[in-house]
């Protein structure tokens, strides 16, 4: 029984998967505080499907890129649970988890998350009979990401919160949009990616697993500028 947690964006999602079957999934997009909602949502999900914490045999967590605060909340919770319950932990790239929403789509998947100031976190995945990463994670302007995806060739399907935010630009460029229910982050997809990694021996140490921010926070950049000559 794998527990999956994703707090990397505005969406909060947790799921339970057993032997490749989705047992339960809790996903909400209400702009609520993840630090206040995550544990109660997990507890309620476990209670509703009558699963005890002793039945959890592994944990998958979104490790970024994404919201700096959201990533810290999800990772701290997952690492603590892995350590206390003594079960394997695996960190999954947030963009990879989003791409798994469209597993088997026979297309290239363009996951897009907000990186602020008209920039996005993006990558490109092949979702055919297998899933693979075609282009690496980047933090770049939406225009340059669209240009790169169009040059690559398609079909290309956009997923993630910025598929909605920039839908007009994407559609104008010939990029398809995933169905609304498949655009947002979903812990069920994260779990499927996590299972694949655990089967291949890719577990992480809960004491050393770090978030993949890709870029530094605005606070870090500002602090560096203010202290550059000190």
C-alpha positions in Angstrom: 0.0 0.0 0.0 1.7 3.2 -1.2 0.8 6.6 0.2 1.4 9.5 -2.2 1.5 13.2 -1.3 1.6 16.3 -3.6 1.6 19.8 -2.2 3.8 21.3 -4.8 1.2 23.7 -6.3 -2.1 25.3 -5.4 -3.5 21.8 -5.4 -3.3 19.5 -2.4 -3.6 15.9 -3.2 -3.0 12.6 -1.5 -3.7 9.0 -2.6 -3.5 5.4 -1.7 -2.4 2.8 -4.3 -2.2 -1.0 -3.8 -0.7 -3.3 -6.3 -1.1 -0.8 -9.1 -4.8 -0.1 -8.2 -6.0 3.3 -7.1 -7.7 2.7 -3.7 -8.4 6.3 -2.8 -7.5 9.9 -3.8 -8.2 13.2 -2.2 -7.6 16.3 -4.4 -8.6 19.8 -3.7 -8.1 23.2 -5.5 -9.4 25.7 -3.0 -6.2 27.8 -2.3 -6.3 26.6 1.4 -3.2 26.4 3.6 -1.5 23.1 2.9 0.1 23.0 6.3 -3.3 23.0 7.9 -5.1 20.7 5.5 -2.6 17.9 4.6 -2.6 15.8 7.8 -6.4 16.1 8.3 -7.0 15.1 4.6 -4.6 12.1 4.9 -6.3 11.0 8.2 -9.8 11.3 6.7 -8.8 9.4 3.6 -7.3 6.5 5.6 -10.4 6.4 7.8 -12.9 6.5 4.9 -11.3 3.5 3.2 -10.5 1.7 6.5 -6.7 1.6 6.0 -4.4 1.8 9.0 -1.0 3.4 9.0 0.4 -0.1 9.7 -0.7 -1.1 6.2 1.4 1.6 4.5 4.4 0.0 2.9 5.9 3.0 1.1 5.5 6.7 0.5 5.9 8.8 -2.6 6.2 12.6 -2.5 6.4 15.4 -5.0 9.9 16.9 -4.7 9.6 19.8 -7.1 9.8 22.0 -8.9 6.9 24.0 -7.6 5.8 26.2 -4.7 8.8 26.6 -2.3 6.5 26.6 0.8 4.3 23.8 -0.5 7.3 21.5 -1.3 8.7 22.0 2.2 5.3 21.0 3.7 4.9 17.9 1.7 8.5 16.7 2.0 8.6 17.3 5.7 5.4 15.3 6.2 6.5 12.5 4.0 10.0 12.3 5.4 8.7 12.2 9.0 6.2 9.5 8.2 8.8 7.4 6.3 11.2 7.6 9.2 8.6 6.9 12.0 6.8 4.1 10.1 10.1 2.7 8.8 8.9 2.4 5.2 10.6 3.3 1.9 10.4 6.8 0.6 10.7 8.0 -3.0 10.8 11.6 -4.3 9.1 12.1 -7.7 9.7 15.1 -9.9 6.5 17.2 -9.9 6.6 17.6 -13.7 7.0 13.9 -14.2 4.0 13.2 -11.9 1.9 15.7 -14.0 2.9 13.9 -17.2 1.7 10.6 -15.7 -1.8 12.1 -15.8 -1.7 11.4 -19.6 0.2 8.0 -19.5 -0.4 6.2 -22.8 -1.8 9.2 -24.6 0.4 8.5 -27.6 1.6 12.0 -27.5 4.3 14.2 -26.0 3.2 15.8 -22.7 4.1 19.3 -21.7 3.7 19.8 -17.9 3.5 23.5 -16.9 3.7 25.0 -13.4 3.8 28.6 -12.4 7.3 30.1 -11.7 6.0 33.7 -11.4 6.7 36.7 -13.6 5.4 35.0 -16.8 7.8 32.2 -16.3 6.9 28.5 -16.0 8.5 25.3 -14.8 8.3 22.9 -17.8 9.6 19.7 -19.2 8.6 17.4 -22.1 7.7 13.7 -21.7 6.9 11.0 -24.1 3.7 9.2 -23.2 3.4 6.3 -25.5 3.6 2.6 -24.6 6.2 3.8 -22.1 6.9 7.1 -20.3 10.2 8.9 -20.7 11.6 12.4 -20.3 12.3 13.9 -23.7 13.5 17.4 -22.5 14.9 18.3 -19.0 13.2 20.5 -16.4 13.6 24.3 -17.0 12.4 27.5 -15.5 11.8 29.8 -18.5 9.3 32.2 -20.1 6.1 30.7 -21.4 6.8 32.0 -24.9 10.2 30.2 -25.1 8.7 27.0 -23.7 5.9 27.1 -26.3 8.4 27.8 -29.1 10.6 24.8 -28.0 7.6 22.5 -27.8 6.3 23.5 -31.3 9.8 23.0 -32.8 10.0 19.6 -31.2 6.9 18.4 -33.1 3.8 16.7 -31.8 1.2 16.0 -31.0 1.9 17.9 -27.7 -0.6 18.0 -24.8 -0.2 20.6 -22.1 -1.0 19.7 -18.4 -0.6 21.6 -15.1 -2.0 24.8 -13.7 -0.4 26.9 -16.4 -2.1 25.0 -19.1 -5.2 26.9 -17.9 -3.3 30.2 -17.3 -1.8 30.3 -20.8 -4.4 28.2 -22.7 -5.0 30.9 -25.4 -1.3 31.0 -26.2 -0.9 27.2 -26.2 -4.0 26.6 -28.4 -2.9 29.3 -30.8 0.5 27.6 -31.2 -1.2 24.2 -32.0 -0.6 22.7 -28.6 -3.5 20.6 -27.2 -4.9 20.9 -23.7 -5.5 17.9 -21.5 -9.1 17.5 -20.3 -9.8 19.7 -17.2 -9.7 16.8 -14.8 -6.3 15.7 -16.1 -4.6 19.1 -16.0 -4.2 19.5 -12.2 -1.6 17.7 -10.0 -3.0 14.4 -8.8 -1.4 12.1 -6.2 -2.8 9.1 -8.0 -0.5 9.8 -10.9 2.4 10.6 -8.5 1.8 7.2 -6.9 2.1 5.4 -10.2 5.4 7.1 -11.0 6.6 6.3 -7.5 5.7 2.6 -7.8 7.8 2.4 -10.9 10.8 4.0 -9.2 10.5 1.8 -6.1 10.4 -1.3 -8.3 13.7 -0.2 -9.8 15.3 0.3 -6.5 15.2 4.1 -6.6 14.2 4.8 -2.9 15.5 7.9 -1.2 16.9 8.4 2.2 14.4 10.4 4.3 17.2 12.2 6.1 18.8 13.5 2.9 16.0 13.9 0.3 15.9 17.6 -0.7 13.4 19.6 -2.8 14.3 20.3 -6.5 13.6 24.0 -6.6 15.4 24.5 -10.0 15.8 28.2 -9.2 16.4 30.3 -6.1 13.6 32.0 -4.2 13.0 35.7 -4.6 14.0 36.2 -1.0 17.4 34.5 -1.6 18.0 36.7 -4.6 17.0 39.9 -2.8 19.2 39.0 0.2 22.2 38.3 -2.0 21.7 41.7 -3.7 21.4 43.5 -0.4 24.6 41.9 1.0 26.7 41.8 -2.2 29.1 44.5 -1.0 29.1 43.7 2.7 
